Amino acid sequence: MARLEIEHIIPIAKSGNNEESNLWLACPICNRYKSDKTTGIDPETGETVKLFNPRSQVWTEHFYWTADGLQIVGKTPTGRATVKALHLSDDADALEVRSYWVIAGWHPPEN
């Protein structure tokens, strides 16, 4: 992976701002896929839902790691839509990097 980037939770293009409450660190892969999205499609229900907001939502309520530590699985409509929209479990580069983290014993996180 590369250095983390500052990501706008609500993109400037969609009336977001540069205030700290709207900023988060993201890997370049996720940030590229997110682009100016604020919503995604829940693949289970087909409904449009808001993407995960790390400033106001708890990661473990919406996601979990597969046993091998390589893929992120969405537990809720928001989680599933975010996994799909940001390609959290099917981007080859992200999966490769995570595999190295697993080998090194750095991943998956405990909680």
Buried (B, 14 or more C-beta within 10 A) or exposed (E): BEEEBEBBBBBEEEEBEEEEEBBBEBBBBBBEBBEEBBEBBBBEEEEEBBBBBEEEBEEEEBBBBEEEBBBBBBEBBBBBBBBBBBBBBEBEEBBEBBBEBBEEEEBBEEE
